[in-house]
Amino acid sequence: MAGPVSVAGHLTIPKQSTGIVVFAHGSGSSRHSPRNRYVADVLNETGLATVLFDLLTPAEERNRANVFDIELLAHRLVDVTSWLTGQPDTASLPVGYFGASTGTGAALVAAADPRANIAAVVSRGGRPDLAGGSLTKVHAPTLLIVGGRDEVALELNRRAQAAIPGECALTVVPGATHLFEEPGMLEQVAVLARDWFTDHWIPRPRTGRPWKAMVHNRSGHRTVPHTADLRIEAWAPTRDGCIRQAVLGTIASFLDTSSARAQRIRRRRLTADRDDDLLVAVLDEVIFLLDTSGEAPVDVHLQDVDGGIDVEFTMVDASALPQVGAVPKAVSLNELRLSDGQHGWRCSVTLDV
């Protein structure tokens, strides 16, 4: 149900879901959109629930003006979000929006609505400008993904990024056009969306507090240099997100990755008896790949599997990037820490340089 009307949709809830993503399709698209279905499949594989539904009824679709009625579409998103919070299987899950094309405008208007309590927003080739004045009320962490060859959308998204007061990142996928039809481009979008949502999920507050009152759970990292070693501190809502931030902090300590373009994927299966052992195993693998192949990860994703953890590294050639610090040589076990606390996961690790 969406307000006074019924809309058709498809709800997928994997086991032990950590959050749920509601899709806002572009003009003329429906829950059958092959691009959004592909992204939804990737999210489902990571343990994220998804909702793909028709923003308009069949009768409403016959009036082309409704496709661009951003307020109407946003209200539908808020109604569906409210419905999810009343269902036993989804009531406790944080909710995110994934918008595409004109659907991005509706997603951002809905995200600005305090009734929605949205945890994160991702846009693919979107029209955030259609959100108008609502952009200044968006406080949910927002990722704007734009194709490098989509010059018009790139400028619109840059303006929107400047207008959004909350955390907002703009990621340009080199070589991609508006629909990300080129080989491998939509896969990059799915990975970016997956990581943004999993790194920004915040458990739904039972006290009714808005998301902006819980911003301390967001992800990040920092470096603390010493004479002969380097200290990396990282934080995130989840264990895997915290390890990811530790890897990103390690790479940022000695390489400028702002112009990096992903070149290949390396996959490893690691085992560890404890969480801090897993942190060491992942960082050891980063240093090993750097030493043996001259490659550095610009992103990493972890997934629990039977018998261990599958780790996916997105790699670039380290020699092609500007070096800004000393290269790490080994992980020290001195004062190693990875733990879950009141405000999410935090880790600290020392690297010999």
N, C-alpha and C positions, 0 to 999 in steps of 0.2 A: 504493500500500500504506500502511496505517496500523496498525503493529503486526502482530498475528496475523490481521487481517481486511483485506479489500479494500473500498475505498469508491470511488464514482463521482465524477468531478470534471472540471472544464474548465480547462485551462491555456492562457493566452494570453501570448505573448512577442513584443512589438513589436520592430522592429529597433533596435539600440543601446539596449536597456533599461538604465535606471539603478538599478532596484530591483524587488522583487516584493512584492505585497500578497496575503496569504492572508485570505480572508473567513471569519468565524465567524458563521453565521446565527442568527437568533433562534429561539425555541421553535416547532417545527412547520415551519420554513422549510427550503428545500433550495437546491441550486445554481441552481435555476430562479427564485429570488426576483427579481421584476421590479425592486425597489428596489436591491438589491445589484448586479444586472446593469447597471442604469443607471450607478451609481457606478463599476463596473468599466470600462465603456465610456469614461467620462471619463478615468479613470486611464490606460487604454490609449492614448488620443489624445495624452497627454502623454509617452508613452514608458515607462510603468510596466507591468511584467508583472503578471498577476493569476492567482489560483487560487480558483475557486469549486468547492467539493466538498461532498458530503453527509457531515455529521459522524457520521451513523449509517447502518448497513446497513438494508435493508428489513425484515429480521427484528427488528432492535433497535427500529425505529420503532413496531412494534406494541405495545411496552411503553411507555406514556406516561411512566413514571417516568424512562426514559432521557433524555428531552428536558430534564430538569432535573438530570441527573447531571453537575454542572459538572466534577468531577474526570475523568470519562470523556471528556467533550468536550475538555477541556484536553489530555489525553494524546493524543487524535487530532490536535490541532493541532501538538503537539510532534513526533509521528511524521511528519506530512506535511512539517513544516519540515526534519526530518532527511533525509527523502527528497529534498527540493529541493537540499540541500547536496551530495548525491551525484550530481546530474545535471549533465552537461557544460554545458548551456545556462544553468543557474541557480546553479551552485556559487559563483560569485564575486559574486552579487548580494546586497545587504543585504535583509533580510526584515522586512516590517511586517505587523501584524495590523489588520484592520478588523472590529470587532465591532458587532452590532446586538442590541438587546433582551437576552435571556438569553445570547446569544453573547458579549456584552461580558465577562461574568463569566468565561467559559472563556478568552477571549483574554487577560485580565489574569493569570489563574492560569498560563497557558502562558508569558506574558511574564516572569513571576517565576521560571520554571524556567531555571537556568543552561545547560541543554542547548540551549535554543532560540536564544540569542544574538539577540534581537529588537532592531531598530534604532529602531522607532517603533510607536505604537499609536494608532488613532483609533476612537472609539465614537460610534455614532448612536443616540440615544434608548435608551441602554444601561442595564443593571442591574449596575453595578460592585460593588454591595454583595454580589452572589452570589460574588465572589472571596474574601470573608471575610478571613482573616489574610494571604492572599497579597498584598493591597494594599500592605502595609508592605515588600514585597520587590520592588516594581516600580520599576526604575530607567530603563527605556526612556522617552524623551519621549512623553507621552500627551496626546491632545486629546480632551476629552469634549464632544460636541455634543448639546445638549438643546433641545427646542422650548419657546418661552416660555410656551405654554399647557399644558405637561406638568408641572404643579406637583409631583406626586409624584416623578417622575423627577428633577426639578431638585434637590429636597432630597437625594435619594440620591446624586446626582452631586457635590453640594457636600461631603457628608461624605467621599466617596471621594477627592476632590481633596485634602482636608486630610490623609488617611491616606497617600497615595502620596508617598514620599520623593524620587522623581526629579522632573524637570521635568514639570509637569502644568498644562494650561490648560483652562478651562471656557468654552465659547462658547455663548451663548444665541441662538437664532434667533427673533426676535420674530414672534408670530403663528402659529408652527408648533405642531401637536399632536404626539402621540407618534410617529405614523407619517410625519410630514412629507408629508402628502397634499395640502396646500394648493398652489396654483399657484406655481411658482418656488422652493418651499422645498427640495425635494430637490436642485435645481440648486445652491443655496447650500451644502448639505452636501457635494456632490461637489467643489466648488471649495475648500472648507475642508480637506477630506481631501487633495486633490491637493497643496495648498501645504504642508500639514504634513509629508507624506511627503517631498516633494522638498527641503524645507528641513532635514530631519533625517537624510537618508541619510548613512551613513558607509561608506566602502569596507570590505568584509568583511576583517578582519585575517587574514593568512596565518600569523601566529605563534600563533594560538589565543587571543590576548588578548580578554577580554570587552569588550562595547561600553562599559561604564562606565569602562574604562581609556582610552577615546578621546573623552571628553566635550569636549575642546577643539575638536572640529569642529562644534559646534552653532552655531546662527545667533544674531545679535544686532546691535545698533547702539548708538552713543552720540553725544552732541553735545559739542563743545568750543567754547564761545562766546568771541568776541573783541569788541573795541570796535566795529568796523565790518563784521565778517563772521562767519560761523558755519562751523565745521568739523564735518563728518559722517564718522564712522568706522563701518564695517560689516564683518561677517564671516559666512561661510556655507560649507557643503561644496561648493556649486556656484557658477559665475559668475552664473547667473540669480538664484539665491537671494541672493547678495551684493548685486546691483543692487536686488532687492526690498527688502532690509533698508535700503539707502541711501535709497530712496523713503520707507519707513515712518519712518525717522529724521528725514528732512526734514520730513514732515508733523507728527510729534510735537514738533518744535522750536517750532512756533507754534500748534498746535491740540490741544485735548483731545478725542480721538476715542473716549473710553471709552463714550459713550452714542450713538455714531454708528450709523445704520441705512443699509445700502446702498440707494441709490435708482436707480442706472442703471449701465450698462456702456458704456465708451468703448473702441473698438478702433482701434489705429493700426499701420501697418506702417512700421518704421524701418530705415534702412540705416546701416552703419558699417564702416569698414575695420579698426578695431582695437577691442579690448575697452573701453579707456578712452573711446574715442569713443562707443561704445554707451551707457556710463554717462551721459555728457554729454547725448546725444540723449534719453534717457528723462527725465532731470531737467529738461531744457529743455521737454519736452512737459508735464511736471507744472506748471511755472511758467506756460506758455502757457495751459493750461486754467484755471488759477487766475485769471489776468489777464483772460481773454476771457469766461469763463462763470461765474466765481465758484465753481467746483467744485474739490474736493480728493479725491485718491484715498485710500481707506483700505485698499486692497490692490492688488496688481499681479501679473500673470503674464506671463512671456515664453516664446515658443516659436519655435525656428528654422524658417524656411520658405525655399523657393527664392526668392532675390532679397532676403532681408533677415530681419528679426525681427518677428513679430507680438506686439504688446503689448496686453494687456487690463487696463484700469483699472476698478476698482470705485469709483464716485464717490458723493460726498455734497455737499450745499450747504455751503460753508465758512462762510457767514454764520450758519448754524444752530448752529454749535459754538463753545464758549468759546475765545477767543484767549489763548494763554499766552506768546507770544513774538513777535518781529519777523518779518514776512512776508518770505520770500526773494524777491529781485528778479532775480537772474541767477546763472548758474554760472560760477565762476572757473576758468581753466585752470591757475592757480598751484598747484604741488605736487599735481596730480591723479594718482591712482594706483588701478589695479585689476589685481590679479595673483593668480596661483595659487601657493601655497607648500606647504611640508611639512604644514601644519596646515589646509589648505583655502584658500578665496579670501578676500581682504581688499581693502577699498577705502577711500580717503580722498578727500574732495572738499570744496572751500571754496565757500560760497554768500555772495553779496553780499546784505545785508539793509538 
